Amino acid sequence: QEHYGGLNGLTIAWIGDGNNVLHSIMTSAAKLGMHLQIATPRGYEPDLRITQITEQHSKEYGTKLLLTTDPLEAADGANVLVTDTWISMGQEEEKKERLKAFEGYQITMQ
């Protein structure tokens, strides 16, 4: 809002894990008039119930929703790129597997 003067019409891209942070964004983005483009690796998608709620909100508020496994597709045309840690508390034993699964899901200048 500080950089764009408002949230309505902005496109937010999420690159990373389908975790609680993403779920919060998903349940609020359409209500704020924001389009949402999400890229997660296979097996790390957001919760299906949250996805269904988000799809309904997108229809209701006239926003766009994209779910993909391609980070570049999700980032294309986005105003803001967002991510989170790949390994949350309690997932330390999954570190090796997660580092491999999330390879290429960094937000870089590319």
N, C-alpha and C positions, 0 to 999 in steps of 0.2 A: 504494500500500500504506500509505503514511504517513497519508493522509486517510481511507481506507476500512477499514483494519485487515486487508486481504487483497485479493488480485486475483480470486479465484474468484467468478464471477457478475457481474463488472463488464462494462459495455459500453463499448468504445473506438470512437470515431468518427475516421476519417481523412478529412480534407478536403484534396485537392490532387493532386499528381503521383504516378503509379504508379512511384515510384523505389526505389532501394536501401533507403532508410529504411523505406518501407512494406513492402518485401519482408521485412525483418527482423522487423517486427511481425507480418506475416502468418504467418510460419513458427513463431512462438512463442506467439501469443495463445491459441489453443485448448489448447495444452499446459499453459497456466497457468490454464485455465478461463474465459478471457475471450471474450465475444462481440465480433464485429468488424463494423462498418458503415463501408463505404468509398465515398466519392464522388470520382470523377475525371472530368475532361472527356473527351468522346469523342476517341479517338486517344492518350490519355495513361493508359490502363488499366495495371494491373500486368501483369507477364510472365505469359503463359498457363500456363507450367509451375509457377510459384509459386502461381497461382490454383488449379490442380488439386491441388497438395499441400495447400493451405489448406482446400479443400473436403473432402479426405480426412480431415484432422486434425479438422475441425469435426464430421464424422460420428463419428469414432472417440472424441472426447472429449465429445460431446453439447453442443456450443456452436453458436451461430447465426452465420451469415455473410451479409451483405448487400452486394452490389455495385450501385452506382447512379451516375447522372450528376447527381443532385440533392443538393446539399450539405445542404439543410434536412432531407431525408429521412434522410440518414446521421446527422445530428446529433440527430434526434428520439429522446429517451429515453436518450441516451448519458450516462454518468457522466463521461467524459473526452473532450475534443476535442484532436486532434493534427494538426499540419500541418508543412510544411517549406518551404524556399525554392522558388520557381517556376522559378528559373534557376540551375542548378548550374554548377560549373566546367566549361568546355568547351562550354557551351550559349549563350554570350554572343551569338553570331551569330543565335540564334533568339529574342532578347529581345522584339522587337516582336510576333511571332507568339504567343509564350507569354503575354505580358501580355494579349493579346486572348482567348486560349483560357481563361485562368484567371480572367477577370473574374467576380466573384461567388463565388469559392472562398476568400474570406477568412474567418477566424474573427473575428466581431464580437459585440457584445452582442446583436444580433438573433438 
